[in-house]
């Protein structure tokens, strides 16, 4: 079993049934209420305060950066954090002028695989699809501008065919969510958390919309 908790934007915490906690793309205060977290590891897919506010994490977690410090080049990540294998996939995100480098992250457990697609702005190449492999849960940006919009995100769903897809990076713009989920099996939860187990995975892709921590929709 894995618990996914959503804090808004691209910011999640993954907690395994062995108590391993991994934070993704921690968000600086201002957009959503900041949580109090003490994870074992933090992944950073973009060097921007909306994604790299690692000082939020208490304790001394392992920091895994998908890009070099200035964000100009990809940084190869291959790590084992307790029972979770973590790796990154080079992607492109939209910048102010043209495409810039970003990172998606893959979290592999014994029976579950989760991909966090970062600020992905494009459909996936065959090489990227092969790198990601079979995934059970995909965390999918849909906001447009700096990431792909909901229409391209639906194409990526077809490429990956995860069992569960959770939209992110839409800043409470539920019109974007409506486009993304149109015609697809969808659950909209009044909660920021989702418990996922191998046995409970749906047969076909289901979209689960979470309510960010400390907010109301």
PATI-996397 format. One line per field, with one value per atom (N, C-alpha, C): residue number from 1; x, y, z. Coordinates in steps of 0.1 Angstrom, whole numbers. Example, Ala and Ser with C-alpha at 12.3 -4.5 7.8 and 13.67 -1.06 7.14 Angstrom:
# residues 2
k [1/1/1/2/2/2]
px [132/123/132/128/137/129]
py [-57/-45/-33/-22/-11/0]
pz [78/78/78/71/71/79]
This chain:
# residues 217
k [1/1/1/2/2/2/3/3/3/4/4/4/5/5/5/6/6/6/7/7/7/8/8/8/9/9/9/10/10/10/11/11/11/12/12/12/13/13/13/14/14/14/15/15/15/16/16/16/17/17/17/18/18/18/19/19/19/20/20/20/21/21/21/22/22/22/23/23/23/24/24/24/25/25/25/26/26/26/27/27/27/28/28/28/29/29/29/30/30/30/31/31/31/32/32/32/33/33/33/34/34/34/35/35/35/36/36/36/37/37/37/38/38/38/39/39/39/40/40/40/41/41/41/42/42/42/43/43/43/44/44/44/45/45/45/46/46/46/47/47/47/48/48/48/49/49/49/50/50/50/51/51/51/52/52/52/53/53/53/54/54/54/55/55/55/56/56/56/57/57/57/58/58/58/59/59/59/60/60/60/61/61/61/62/62/62/63/63/63/64/64/64/65/65/65/66/66/66/67/67/67/68/68/68/69/69/69/70/70/70/71/71/71/72/72/72/73/73/73/74/74/74/75/75/75/76/76/76/77/77/77/78/78/78/79/79/79/80/80/80/81/81/81/82/82/82/83/83/83/84/84/84/85/85/85/86/86/86/87/87/87/88/88/88/89/89/89/90/90/90/91/91/91/92/92/92/93/93/93/94/94/94/95/95/95/96/96/96/97/97/97/98/98/98/99/99/99/100/100/100/101/101/101/102/102/102/103/103/103/104/104/104/105/105/105/106/106/106/107/107/107/108/108/108/109/109/109/110/110/110/111/111/111/112/112/112/113/113/113/114/114/114/115/115/115/116/116/116/117/117/117/118/118/118/119/119/119/120/120/120/121/121/121/122/122/122/123/123/123/124/124/124/125/125/125/126/126/126/127/127/127/128/128/128/129/129/129/130/130/130/131/131/131/132/132/132/133/133/133/134/134/134/135/135/135/136/136/136/137/137/137/138/138/138/139/139/139/140/140/140/141/141/141/142/142/142/143/143/143/144/144/144/145/145/145/146/146/146/147/147/147/148/148/148/149/149/149/150/150/150/151/151/151/152/152/152/153/153/153/154/154/154/155/155/155/156/156/156/157/157/157/158/158/158/159/159/159/160/160/160/161/161/161/162/162/162/163/163/163/164/164/164/165/165/165/166/166/166/167/167/167/168/168/168/169/169/169/170/170/170/171/171/171/172/172/172/173/173/173/174/174/174/175/175/175/176/176/176/177/177/177/178/178/178/179/179/179/180/180/180/181/181/181/182/182/182/183/183/183/184/184/184/185/185/185/186/186/186/187/187/187/188/188/188/189/189/189/190/190/190/191/191/191/192/192/192/193/193/193/194/194/194/195/195/195/196/196/196/197/197/197/198/198/198/199/199/199/200/200/200/201/201/201/202/202/202/203/203/203/204/204/204/205/205/205/206/206/206/207/207/207/208/208/208/209/209/209/210/210/210/211/211/211/212/212/212/213/213/213/214/214/214/215/215/215/216/216/216/217/217/217]
px [8/0/9/4/11/0/4/-5/1/-7/-3/-10/-3/-9/-5/-15/-13/-13/-3/-2/-3/-8/-10/2/-1/9/15/28/34/39/34/40/31/38/32/41/35/43/38/48/45/49/40/43/41/51/49/44/40/35/46/59/70/74/66/69/79/83/92/85/90/83/92/86/93/85/91/84/89/79/82/80/89/87/81/88/83/81/70/65/67/73/75/61/61/48/43/29/23/11/13/3/-7/-2/-10/-5/-13/-8/4/15/27/25/27/26/39/39/50/54/66/70/84/87/100/103/105/107/121/122/135/142/135/141/132/138/130/135/126/130/126/135/133/134/123/122/125/125/127/134/144/150/143/132/123/117/114/108/94/88/75/78/91/94/106/114/127/128/117/118/121/133/137/139/140/141/128/118/105/106/114/116/124/119/126/135/144/154/165/170/182/179/169/165/175/176/184/177/184/179/183/174/177/172/182/179/179/169/169/177/181/189/201/212/223/218/227/223/216/222/216/204/201/190/193/205/208/210/214/216/209/207/201/211/206/215/209/218/214/211/199/195/192/199/196/199/189/190/181/185/176/174/162/158/150/156/150/145/132/127/123/125/120/132/131/141/136/145/141/151/145/153/146/153/147/147/138/137/139/148/149/137/131/120/123/113/114/101/103/92/93/82/81/87/96/102/96/101/96/98/110/113/117/109/112/112/117/117/130/129/141/140/151/152/145/139/132/134/129/130/117/113/103/110/102/108/100/107/100/103/92/94/89/98/95/96/84/83/82/81/80/68/57/44/38/43/37/48/44/53/45/52/46/55/49/57/52/61/58/63/55/59/64/66/72/65/72/66/66/63/63/54/60/52/49/52/51/46/42/40/54/53/66/72/85/92/92/94/95/106/117/127/122/115/110/100/91/81/88/99/106/113/118/125/115/103/93/87/84/79/65/61/47/46/35/33/19/17/4/-2/6/0/9/2/9/4/13/10/13/2/2/-1/9/6/-4/-13/-23/-25/-16/-19/-17/-9/-6/5/8/18/32/36/49/48/37/35/26/24/14/0/-10/-23/-31/-44/-51/-53/-53/-55/-42/-30/-18/-16/-21/-20/-28/-40/-48/-40/-33/-24/-14/-8/2/-4/-16/-23/-25/-28/-29/-15/-4/9/13/10/15/4/-8/-19/-18/-16/-15/-29/-29/-42/-49/-41/-46/-38/-45/-39/-44/-35/-38/-33/-43/-38/-32/-22/-15/-12/-6/-2/-13/-24/-35/-41/-34/-37/-52/-59/-74/-82/-77/-85/-93/-104/-112/-117/-117/-120/-110/-97/-87/-89/-93/-96/-108/-118/-130/-126/-117/-113/-105/-96/-87/-96/-106/-113/-125/-128/-140/-140/-151/-154/-146/-138/-130/-135/-134/-138/-130/-138/-132/-138/-129/-134/-128/-137/-133/-134/-123/-123/-123/-130/-129/-118/-107/-96/-83/-72/-59/-51/-57/-49/-56/-48/-53/-45/-52/-45/-46/-34/-33/-27/-33/-28/-29/-20/-20/-34/-39/-52/-64/-63/-74/-73/-63/-61/-72/-78/-88/-82/-91/-86/-82/-91/-88/-84/-78/-73/-84/-82/-92/-85/-91/-86/-91/-82/-86/-81/-91/-88/-88/-76/-75/-76/-81/-82/-69/-62/-49/-51/-41/-40/-44/-53/-56/-64/-71/-79/-93/-101/-115/-117/-124/-128/-143]
py [-12/0/13/23/36/46/56/68/80/86/98/110/120/132/144/152/163/176/185/198/209/206/216/217/223/224/210/208/195/188/192/189/178/166/154/149/140/131/117/108/94/87/80/72/58/49/35/28/15/8/5/7/5/19/29/42/51/47/55/67/79/91/99/101/108/120/132/144/148/152/156/171/178/192/201/202/210/225/230/244/254/266/276/282/287/292/304/304/315/311/300/295/286/278/269/268/264/263/253/257/248/237/225/214/213/205/202/187/186/172/169/156/152/139/141/129/123/111/105/110/115/120/130/139/150/149/149/150/164/169/183/181/184/183/196/207/220/229/237/246/260/260/271/270/282/281/273/272/264/249/245/231/227/236/233/239/241/247/236/231/219/222/235/239/236/234/230/217/208/194/194/189/189/177/177/166/168/157/157/147/151/141/141/131/130/139/148/157/152/148/143/153/160/170/165/167/162/170/182/191/196/200/206/219/224/235/247/250/262/258/245/241/240/241/242/228/218/205/194/183/172/166/161/154/140/130/116/112/107/102/87/80/66/63/61/60/50/44/35/41/45/51/41/34/22/12/10/0/6/19/26/29/24/28/41/51/63/66/70/74/85/92/104/101/108/108/122/125/138/142/154/159/173/179/193/200/212/220/233/240/253/264/272/283/296/307/320/321/316/315/301/294/280/270/258/247/247/243/242/228/224/210/209/197/194/179/174/160/155/143/135/125/119/110/97/86/73/67/62/56/42/32/18/11/5/-3/-18/-27/-41/-44/-38/-41/-29/-17/-5/3/10/20/33/44/57/66/74/84/98/107/121/128/133/138/152/158/171/182/190/201/197/184/179/188/191/200/194/181/174/160/154/140/133/120/113/107/106/99/84/76/62/58/66/63/66/77/81/71/66/56/43/40/28/30/42/45/44/49/49/35/28/14/14/3/1/9/17/25/22/22/21/34/44/57/68/77/88/101/110/123/133/139/145/160/168/182/185/195/198/213/221/235/244/239/247/257/266/277/270/267/261/245/240/225/223/210/207/210/213/215/202/203/190/182/187/179/171/177/169/159/163/154/141/143/131/122/128/120/112/118/111/100/102/91/79/81/70/64/71/65/57/61/54/44/47/38/34/44/41/36/29/25/37/46/58/70/81/94/105/112/123/136/146/158/167/175/185/197/208/220/226/228/236/247/249/261/263/252/252/257/257/260/247/246/233/232/243/242/233/234/226/211/209/195/189/197/193/188/195/192/178/177/166/153/154/142/138/147/145/131/124/111/100/102/92/89/77/74/82/89/99/99/100/103/116/124/137/136/136/133/146/147/158/155/152/148/151/153/155/142/130/118/107/98/86/74/63/51/42/38/29/16/5/-8/-16/-25/-33/-39/-45/-52/-43/-30/-22/-14/-16/-8/-12/-1/-4/-11/-17/-24/-13/-3/7/20/29/42/49/53/61/74/85/97/100/104/108/122/130/145/147/151/153/168/171/185/188/198/201/204/199/201/215/216/229/238/233/241/236/244/240/243/233/235/236]
pz [0/0/0/-7/-8/-5/3/4/-3/-12/-19/-13/-9/-3/-12/-15/-25/-18/-20/-14/-24/-36/-46/-56/-67/-78/-81/-81/-84/-71/-60/-46/-40/-39/-33/-22/-13/-5/-7/-10/-12/1/7/20/17/19/17/30/28/40/50/46/55/61/58/65/57/46/38/32/34/29/19/7/-3/-8/-8/-12/-26/-34/-48/-50/-57/-61/-50/-38/-27/-31/-28/-32/-21/-25/-16/-10/2/7/-1/-1/-8/-17/-24/-33/-26/-17/-9/5/15/29/30/36/36/47/44/54/63/73/81/78/71/66/70/72/76/67/54/45/46/40/38/26/16/4/-2/-10/-18/-32/-42/-56/-61/-70/-76/-91/-98/-112/-120/-112/-119/-108/-112/-103/-103/-96/-94/-81/-74/-60/-60/-71/-72/-71/-72/-73/-65/-60/-53/-39/-32/-19/-9/-10/-2/13/17/31/38/31/38/45/40/45/58/69/81/82/91/93/83/78/69/57/49/38/27/19/7/-3/-9/-20/-33/-42/-55/-65/-72/-82/-96/-103/-117/-127/-122/-130/-122/-129/-122/-115/-106/-97/-104/-116/-123/-132/-133/-141/-156/-160/-174/-180/-172/-178/-169/-175/-168/-158/-147/-137/-136/-138/-138/-123/-121/-107/-108/-100/-97/-82/-75/-60/-55/-43/-36/-22/-19/-6/1/11/18/7/6/-4/-17/-19/-31/-40/-53/-63/-70/-71/-77/-88/-100/-111/-118/-127/-134/-149/-156/-171/-176/-185/-190/-199/-196/-204/-208/-215/-217/-211/-206/-201/-209/-209/-216/-208/-214/-207/-213/-208/-213/-228/-233/-247/-250/-257/-261/-250/-253/-244/-236/-223/-214/-208/-202/-197/-183/-181/-169/-166/-155/-151/-146/-151/-145/-136/-126/-117/-116/-115/-114/-100/-94/-80/-81/-80/-81/-68/-65/-53/-57/-48/-52/-61/-57/-64/-71/-70/-75/-82/-92/-99/-101/-97/-97/-106/-115/-123/-120/-117/-115/-127/-136/-149/-149/-137/-136/-144/-151/-159/-174/-176/-190/-199/-211/-220/-233/-235/-248/-246/-257/-257/-256/-252/-249/-261/-262/-273/-270/-280/-277/-267/-267/-257/-243/-241/-228/-223/-232/-229/-224/-231/-227/-213/-211/-198/-187/-189/-178/-176/-187/-186/-181/-175/-170/-157/-157/-145/-140/-127/-121/-118/-114/-110/-118/-124/-131/-125/-121/-116/-128/-133/-147/-147/-152/-152/-164/-161/-172/-174/-168/-166/-179/-189/-200/-196/-205/-203/-201/-189/-186/-187/-188/-190/-202/-205/-214/-209/-218/-214/-213/-210/-208/-220/-232/-244/-246/-245/-247/-235/-223/-212/-215/-222/-225/-235/-244/-253/-245/-235/-227/-219/-215/-208/-218/-230/-240/-242/-241/-243/-231/-219/-207/-202/-204/-199/-184/-175/-161/-156/-145/-139/-132/-126/-120/-125/-128/-132/-123/-117/-108/-115/-118/-124/-114/-119/-110/-119/-112/-119/-127/-120/-126/-117/-106/-97/-95/-92/-89/-100/-112/-124/-128/-123/-125/-139/-147/-161/-168/-165/-171/-167/-154/-150/-158/-160/-167/-181/-188/-201/-201/-191/-189/-187/-179/-175/-184/-194/-202/-208/-205/-211/-204/-194/-188/-174/-169/-155/-146/-137/-128/-114/-104/-91/-86/-80/-75/-60/-53/-38/-31/-19/-10/0/-5/4/-4/4/-2/-3/1/2/-6/-11/-18/-14/-10/-7/-19/-23/-35/-32/-36/-34/-48/-50/-62/-64/-54/-55/-59/-55/-58/-71/-79/-91/-101/-107/-118/-130/-138/-150/-161/-163/-172/-165/-172/-165/-159/-146/-139/-134/-136/-131/-117/-108/-94/-92/-89/-86/-71/-66/-52/-49/-37/-32/-24/-29/-22/-7/1/15/19/29/35/26/16/7/6/0/-4/-18/-25/-39/-40]
